[in-house]
């Protein structure tokens, strides 16, 4: 049976350029703390935003030898207006190198704040991860948004990650001589 780390905040944020796009993230570090501050991306019509890369989850404690079973992401987000912004790409990454399935949803973001979840207890995002991967200081998530209407803003209030794992159970053996 899987155990989990609980929700872990990321401790680092940056906004790498997504080639050929015009939507820059401002205040990207505001997505690290669950409060009323926001990271925001101003995106032109029919364009994608740059990457919002949050990494280095805090205080990961997974017993040595455990198997990683799943990864879940929580995003608190909103948009300026409705039916304008959707996910363009959402991938796990180590040192800005993306891996696994793209979990982007074509559902548009609502105007008011909402909390959405991606992945789960048995979802490895189309690849495998070990303890070294998920405890790497550059392990994180990369998000880019798509604007299907006139120039508008996407807001990310907070992102957190939960790692599901199965710990090794040792069965003592008695050896008789």
C-alpha positions as CSV (number, residue, x, y, z in Angstrom):
1,X,0.0,0.0,0.0
2,X,1.3,3.4,-1.0
3,X,2.3,6.1,1.5
4,X,2.7,9.7,0.5
5,X,4.8,12.7,1.4
6,X,1.8,15.0,1.9
7,X,1.6,18.2,-0.1
8,X,5.1,19.7,-0.6
9,X,5.7,23.3,-1.5
10,X,8.3,24.1,-4.1
11,X,11.2,26.4,-2.9
12,X,12.5,27.8,-6.2
13,X,10.9,29.4,-9.2
14,X,12.0,30.7,-12.6
15,X,10.5,31.5,-16.0
16,X,12.5,30.0,-18.8
17,X,11.8,31.4,-22.3
18,X,9.7,29.2,-24.5
19,X,11.1,29.9,-28.0
20,X,9.0,32.2,-30.2
21,X,6.3,33.1,-27.6
22,X,5.5,36.4,-26.0
23,X,3.9,35.6,-22.6
24,X,6.3,36.3,-19.8
25,X,5.6,35.2,-16.2
26,X,6.0,38.0,-13.7
27,X,6.5,37.4,-10.0
28,X,7.0,33.7,-10.6
29,X,8.2,33.2,-7.0
30,X,4.7,34.2,-5.7
31,X,3.5,30.7,-6.8
32,X,5.7,29.2,-4.1
33,X,3.6,30.3,-1.1
34,X,-0.1,29.6,-0.6
35,X,-1.3,33.2,0.0
36,X,-3.0,35.9,-2.1
37,X,0.0,36.8,-4.1
38,X,0.2,35.5,-7.7
39,X,2.5,34.7,-10.5
40,X,1.0,36.1,-13.7
41,X,1.5,35.7,-17.4
42,X,0.3,38.3,-19.9
43,X,-0.3,36.3,-23.1
44,X,-1.2,37.6,-26.5
45,X,-4.0,36.2,-28.6
46,X,-3.3,32.8,-30.1
47,X,0.1,32.6,-28.3
48,X,1.6,30.4,-25.6
49,X,3.2,31.8,-22.5
50,X,6.8,31.1,-21.4
51,X,7.4,28.3,-18.9
52,X,6.7,28.7,-15.2
53,X,9.2,26.3,-13.7
54,X,8.8,25.5,-10.0
55,X,11.3,23.1,-8.5
56,X,13.1,21.8,-5.4
57,X,10.2,20.5,-3.3
58,X,10.7,21.2,0.4
59,X,11.4,18.6,3.0
60,X,11.0,15.4,1.0
61,X,11.3,12.4,3.3
62,X,11.1,9.1,1.5
63,X,12.7,6.0,3.1
64,X,15.7,4.6,1.2
65,X,14.9,1.7,-1.1
66,X,11.3,2.8,-1.6
67,X,9.6,2.6,-5.0
68,X,7.9,5.7,-6.4
69,X,4.3,4.8,-7.3
70,X,2.8,8.1,-8.4
71,X,3.1,11.9,-8.5
72,X,0.3,14.4,-8.1
73,X,0.3,18.1,-8.7
74,X,-2.1,20.7,-7.2
75,X,-2.5,24.1,-8.9
76,X,-4.5,27.0,-7.5
77,X,-5.2,29.2,-10.6
78,X,-7.4,31.8,-12.2
79,X,-7.6,33.8,-15.4
80,X,-8.6,37.3,-16.5
81,X,-12.0,36.6,-17.9
82,X,-13.4,33.2,-18.8
83,X,-12.8,30.8,-21.7
84,X,-9.6,32.4,-22.7
85,X,-6.7,30.6,-21.0
86,X,-6.0,26.8,-21.1
87,X,-3.0,24.7,-20.3
88,X,-0.5,24.6,-23.2
89,X,1.9,22.1,-21.6
90,X,2.4,20.7,-18.1
91,X,5.3,18.3,-17.6
92,X,7.6,17.1,-14.8
93,X,11.2,18.2,-15.2
94,X,14.7,17.9,-13.8
95,X,16.9,20.8,-14.4
96,X,14.5,22.2,-17.1
97,X,14.7,18.8,-18.9
98,X,11.1,17.7,-19.4
99,X,10.1,14.1,-19.1
100,X,7.1,11.9,-19.3
101,X,3.5,12.6,-20.3
102,X,2.2,16.1,-20.9
103,X,-0.7,16.5,-18.5
104,X,-2.0,19.7,-20.1
105,X,-5.8,19.9,-20.2
106,X,-7.7,21.7,-23.0
107,X,-10.3,22.8,-20.4
108,X,-10.3,26.6,-20.1
109,X,-9.4,28.2,-16.8
110,X,-12.3,30.0,-15.1
111,X,-12.2,33.7,-14.1
112,X,-12.4,33.0,-10.3
113,X,-9.9,31.0,-8.4
114,X,-10.0,27.2,-8.7
115,X,-7.9,24.3,-7.5
116,X,-7.1,21.5,-10.0
117,X,-5.2,18.3,-9.6
118,X,-3.1,16.4,-12.1
119,X,-1.7,12.9,-11.8
120,X,-2.3,10.6,-8.8
121,X,-1.3,7.8,-6.5
122,X,-0.6,5.4,-9.4
123,X,0.3,7.9,-12.1
124,X,4.0,8.2,-13.0
125,X,3.3,10.6,-15.9
126,X,4.3,8.0,-18.5
127,X,7.8,7.2,-17.2
128,X,9.5,5.9,-14.0
129,X,11.1,7.9,-11.2
130,X,13.3,6.8,-8.3
131,X,14.2,8.5,-5.0
132,X,17.2,10.2,-6.6
133,X,15.0,11.8,-9.2
134,X,12.3,13.2,-6.9
135,X,14.8,14.4,-4.3
136,X,17.0,16.1,-6.9
137,X,17.1,19.9,-6.1
138,X,16.1,20.6,-9.7
139,X,13.0,18.2,-9.7
140,X,9.9,20.1,-10.4
141,X,7.1,21.1,-12.8
142,X,6.9,23.2,-15.9
143,X,3.7,24.9,-17.0
144,X,2.9,26.9,-20.1
145,X,-0.5,28.4,-20.9
146,X,-2.3,29.0,-24.2
147,X,-4.5,32.0,-24.9
148,X,-7.3,31.5,-27.4
149,X,-8.8,35.0,-27.2
150,X,-7.6,38.5,-27.0
151,X,-4.6,39.5,-24.9
152,X,-5.3,38.3,-21.3
153,X,-3.6,37.2,-18.1
154,X,-3.2,33.8,-16.4
155,X,-2.7,33.7,-12.6
156,X,-1.1,30.9,-10.6
157,X,-1.6,31.4,-6.9
158,X,0.2,28.2,-5.7
159,X,1.5,24.9,-6.9
160,X,2.4,21.9,-4.7
161,X,3.4,18.3,-5.3
162,X,2.7,15.0,-3.6
163,X,4.9,11.9,-4.1
164,X,3.3,8.4,-3.5
165,X,5.7,5.6,-2.7
166,X,5.9,2.0,-1.3
167,X,8.5,1.6,1.4
168,X,10.6,-1.6,1.5
169,X,9.4,-3.9,4.2
170,X,12.1,-6.1,5.7
171,X,11.1,-9.5,7.0
172,X,13.7,-10.7,9.5
173,X,14.9,-14.2,8.9
174,X,16.2,-16.4,11.6
175,X,19.2,-18.5,10.5
176,X,20.0,-21.5,12.6
177,X,23.4,-23.1,12.7
